[in-house]
Amino acid sequence: MELESLLPLGSVIVPEGEPDSRFMIIGYFPETKEASYDYLVTPYPQGMFEVPITTPMNCDSIQHVEYRGYETEQIRELLDATLDYMKEKAHVDMELARKVSEFAEENPEEFERIMIETFVDGQPESFGLE
């Protein structure tokens, strides 16, 4: 499921498969070492009381929106522009990954040398893909 529109901050959602749980959206596009997500949420109504508890979540994990946060025309424009930017960034990231993969297939020894220098010796090298 593709994200078509961002929910405003403060929106309260019910996650898929957890009808008794509520979370409030507090941020956009968090990244972990494993993946990127659409939203950063915190339990509702407790929020970040004493120990900060946040969870990344994707739009396809939302069963329904229980409350839509405050939204003006300017906020909607900002959210739409942010989403467009992130979609373009994802496209660019995929294009770069494709180029690196092609380089690795066509030049396996050179790719291995660059990887060793970059990640073992700490000497960043360019793939010449710019």
Buried (B, 14 or more C-beta within 10 A) or exposed (E): EEBEEBBBBBBBBBBEEEEEEBBBBBEBBBEEEEEBBBBBBBBBEEEEEEEEEBBBBBBEBBEEEEEEBEBEEEBEEEBEEEBEEBEEEEEEEEEEEEBBEEBBEEEEEEBEEBEEEBEEEEEEEEBEEE
